[in-house]
Amino acid sequence: MRRRSLLAASPAVFLAPAARAQAGRPFYTAGPGSAFLPYGEAVARFAASRGIALEVRQSAGSLENLRRVEDEPDAIGTAFLGSVVDALNGTQAAGGRRHRAIRALFPMYLTGFMAVALASRGLTRFADLAGRKVGCGPARGPAETFFRAAAGVAGISSEIVSGDSATLSRAVLSGEIDALWQGAVIPIPAIAAVADAAEAVIIGPGAEVAAGVVRRLPHLSPLVVPGGTYRGQPDEVASFAAWNFVIANAALPEAEAYAITRAVLSASDPVREIAPIAAGTRAANAGANQVLAFHPGAARALREAGATVPDIAVPA
């Protein structure tokens, strides 16, 4: 009954008084070529249909979003759980700063990691990337972090090139770099752009290396990408993956966190009502987050939607 009443509620009930007074809450996503940007734009459009105003802002991705949400009590953002772990622990990737104000709102989608190279380069295995120029997205971002992890397990070293996904895709096609390693919803837009434009090879770390990465980083999980996911990819690709969540500052009023989360979760068919990229934006996927405490307002909305919300300690 709770689930039915949630979906049937009129748009007006999603708005707390404070949320109605707020126009265009900052919603940090990423730059062109990243799946964060179209996801954020789609969620913002759907939220607007429910009376929630979100202003999509481009950024360098997860690590910048985590920093901005940590510092801006009224902001929300998209974040990869691997980067969340870095932020909570204050690792070098997070600039050595331990984040304490970030909280989870709702699940987005699963991120898988893999590489693409032009077939003319003759690269077919992850080990072939040794000594090559590999684009890994923004400097110190999730893609670079997990490429380094996979390279460490595989015992190889590559020359890492930083930049936004769209720029690096063009660099692969022009021959400026040997391969592009990316993480995003499958199929990864930047990798698909290369495969659609030229004869290309999709390269995963392989099951053995992926298992080694998961042992080191247990918030990740093994992933098998079916053959035919990308143009010219006949065989399955073994890799690893983790989830992305929308996050908020702990200071965001509970009523507003509740209203935002409830509004987005009101989509009974997120693929049709929000976008195909939002297939995982369902309350049932709340348990995929085992690292970041949920905002109390979001936890209430998730439970009302029938989810089991993990009991995760608030950062000390």
C-alpha angles and dihedrals in degrees: 000000000000091000093050093048090050093054094043096049116116119248092253095065092062092066120088112203091253091050091053090055092050115084119198106353107210111261111188115205125150142270133286114302094031121108089224091074100055089039091054092046091051093048091047091053092049093045089052089057086058094049097260115128116211124174110211112220125188120233143160090273138253101353094049090044091052091050093048094047089047089054102035114061093195097049133096128190149175118261140179111229091230089060089045089059089051091049094048092049096041094233125176089262088061092048093259091288122131110219115216106165101059120108135178122251110175142333122269114181143303119278119215125191129220144127138244129205134174111265088232089067091068094227114144107150135047089246088061089070090072109123092003131123106256123185110221106176124248116004113273090002126138095272092054093044093053095040088056090049092051092044089051092053091046092047096235135124126211136181104254118215118197129211143103119304097250093051092048092049089057090046091057092049093048093047095244090124131024101228145358120227115195143165124211143108111318121287089041107222097220093049092045089052090059095043091049093050101046145004102286144168124228111217127195127183089249129240096283096050092041090054090051091052092049090051089055095041109032094183085074126075135201117269133196116196110205120239113263094037089118130030109271095015107121098164133057118261122221117214142123136267147187138190133264124217136188109244137198139187116269088236092064104115112260092235091056095046087050093049095049094046094044092049094052093044091052088084105106089191108026093182091060101030100039110014140293089261089063095062091119095049095108132121090238090069094060090102091065086080110077098152111055127057114241121241107253091237092052092045090055092051092047093050091048087054090055100260127141104231115210116238101235122174118249111244110267 
